[in-house]
């Protein structure tokens, strides 16, 4: 199914970022699975990097709830294939193209625990909103992992006199809270 078909169905696309090394059974993997499931039940399409860990878990949760998934993979990682839970694979040339496509696809963003790659994704989407290059879209973190970094950046933005930029990211503690924030900020109709 092409992106235009997904958009014609009226589904909002949520780009999910997180660690590729989250193992089945750990808290991050479980949160990602439940996030994908919860968002799909609310009618969202899940978009992610298409590989393993949090990407695979969120896609699996979405698919098992009857949702749609999109995976953005890079020709740079030519030996890697999209995980089996991805409906639509979009291939791009470089890792930078992959990041930009994940951002462009999203109507909103959820950031789970991750390393430097996930930090880059969070920083890129936040800065693009700061600079007005993509407009205001919801960014939501799930869990406590990013609290310190977000707190530090918010303090710096307040110091710089940019309080509006300090409030771009919303911190949540559960997939249901994450869903509710996205529904509210995107104006989606949902009945539990």
VENRAHU-V809446 format. One record per residue. SS is DSSP state (2 for helix, 1 for strand, 0 for the rest). D_LAST is the distance of its C-alpha to the last C-alpha in Angstrom with 2 decimals. Layout:
ss=SS d_last=D_LAST
ss=SS d_last=D_LAST
This chain:
ss=0 d_last=26.65
ss=0 d_last=27.96
ss=2 d_last=26.33
ss=2 d_last=27.05
ss=2 d_last=25.19
ss=2 d_last=22.07
ss=2 d_last=22.40
ss=2 d_last=23.08
ss=0 d_last=19.75
ss=0 d_last=18.28
ss=0 d_last=16.72
ss=0 d_last=17.18
ss=1 d_last=19.15
ss=1 d_last=18.77
ss=1 d_last=22.02
ss=1 d_last=21.87
ss=1 d_last=25.13
ss=0 d_last=26.45
ss=0 d_last=29.19
ss=0 d_last=30.51
ss=0 d_last=31.94
ss=0 d_last=28.93
ss=0 d_last=29.66
ss=0 d_last=27.38
ss=0 d_last=26.55
ss=0 d_last=27.05
ss=2 d_last=24.48
ss=2 d_last=24.21
ss=2 d_last=23.78
ss=2 d_last=21.03
ss=2 d_last=19.21
ss=2 d_last=19.69
ss=2 d_last=18.43
ss=2 d_last=15.19
ss=2 d_last=14.91
ss=2 d_last=15.53
ss=2 d_last=13.03
ss=2 d_last=10.15
ss=2 d_last=11.42
ss=2 d_last=12.04
ss=2 d_last=8.62
ss=0 d_last=7.84
ss=0 d_last=11.11
ss=0 d_last=13.68
ss=1 d_last=17.07
ss=1 d_last=18.66
ss=1 d_last=22.30
ss=1 d_last=24.65
ss=0 d_last=28.29
ss=0 d_last=28.01
ss=0 d_last=30.00
ss=0 d_last=29.36
ss=0 d_last=27.89
ss=2 d_last=24.76
ss=2 d_last=24.90
ss=2 d_last=24.96
ss=2 d_last=22.34
ss=2 d_last=19.72
ss=2 d_last=20.73
ss=2 d_last=20.63
ss=2 d_last=17.10
ss=2 d_last=16.05
ss=2 d_last=18.29
ss=2 d_last=17.29
ss=0 d_last=13.65
ss=0 d_last=15.27
ss=0 d_last=15.49
ss=0 d_last=18.69
ss=1 d_last=21.07
ss=1 d_last=24.17
ss=1 d_last=26.95
ss=1 d_last=29.72
ss=1 d_last=32.83
ss=1 d_last=36.35
ss=2 d_last=39.64
ss=2 d_last=41.01
ss=2 d_last=39.49
ss=0 d_last=41.02
ss=0 d_last=40.89
ss=0 d_last=37.15
ss=0 d_last=34.78
ss=0 d_last=31.04
ss=0 d_last=29.02
ss=0 d_last=28.07
ss=0 d_last=24.34
ss=0 d_last=25.18
ss=0 d_last=24.96
ss=1 d_last=27.04
ss=1 d_last=29.83
ss=1 d_last=31.44
ss=1 d_last=34.80
ss=1 d_last=36.47
ss=0 d_last=39.91
ss=0 d_last=39.61
ss=2 d_last=37.37
ss=2 d_last=37.48
ss=2 d_last=36.44
ss=2 d_last=33.52
ss=2 d_last=32.38
ss=2 d_last=32.83
ss=2 d_last=30.95
ss=2 d_last=27.93
ss=2 d_last=28.00
ss=2 d_last=28.63
ss=2 d_last=25.76
ss=0 d_last=23.10
ss=0 d_last=21.14
ss=1 d_last=20.21
ss=1 d_last=21.40
ss=1 d_last=20.42
ss=1 d_last=23.44
ss=0 d_last=23.66
ss=0 d_last=26.89
ss=0 d_last=29.83
ss=0 d_last=33.49
ss=2 d_last=35.59
ss=2 d_last=33.91
ss=2 d_last=30.50
ss=2 d_last=32.36
ss=2 d_last=33.90
ss=2 d_last=30.57
ss=2 d_last=29.17
ss=2 d_last=32.51
ss=2 d_last=32.84
ss=2 d_last=29.53
ss=2 d_last=30.05
ss=2 d_last=33.66
ss=2 d_last=32.92
ss=2 d_last=30.70
ss=2 d_last=33.46
ss=0 d_last=35.94
ss=0 d_last=33.83
ss=0 d_last=34.17
ss=0 d_last=30.51
ss=0 d_last=29.11
ss=0 d_last=26.31
ss=0 d_last=23.25
ss=1 d_last=20.95
ss=1 d_last=22.35
ss=1 d_last=20.40
ss=1 d_last=22.01
ss=1 d_last=20.37
ss=0 d_last=22.50
ss=0 d_last=25.85
ss=0 d_last=28.12
ss=0 d_last=28.53
ss=2 d_last=28.74
ss=2 d_last=32.55
ss=2 d_last=33.00
ss=2 d_last=30.52
ss=2 d_last=32.21
ss=2 d_last=35.60
ss=2 d_last=34.73
ss=2 d_last=33.18
ss=2 d_last=36.39
ss=2 d_last=38.51
ss=2 d_last=36.69
ss=2 d_last=37.12
ss=2 d_last=40.78
ss=0 d_last=41.19
ss=0 d_last=39.90
ss=0 d_last=36.72
ss=2 d_last=33.95
ss=2 d_last=31.66
ss=2 d_last=31.88
ss=2 d_last=31.17
ss=0 d_last=27.64
ss=0 d_last=26.48
ss=1 d_last=24.89
ss=1 d_last=21.95
ss=1 d_last=22.02
ss=1 d_last=18.93
ss=0 d_last=18.98
ss=0 d_last=15.84
ss=2 d_last=13.76
ss=2 d_last=10.58
ss=2 d_last=12.91
ss=2 d_last=14.23
ss=2 d_last=11.04
ss=2 d_last=10.51
ss=2 d_last=14.24
ss=2 d_last=14.30
ss=2 d_last=11.68
ss=2 d_last=13.79
ss=2 d_last=17.08
ss=2 d_last=16.58
ss=0 d_last=15.18
ss=0 d_last=12.37
ss=0 d_last=10.13
ss=0 d_last=6.44
ss=0 d_last=3.80
ss=0 d_last=0.00
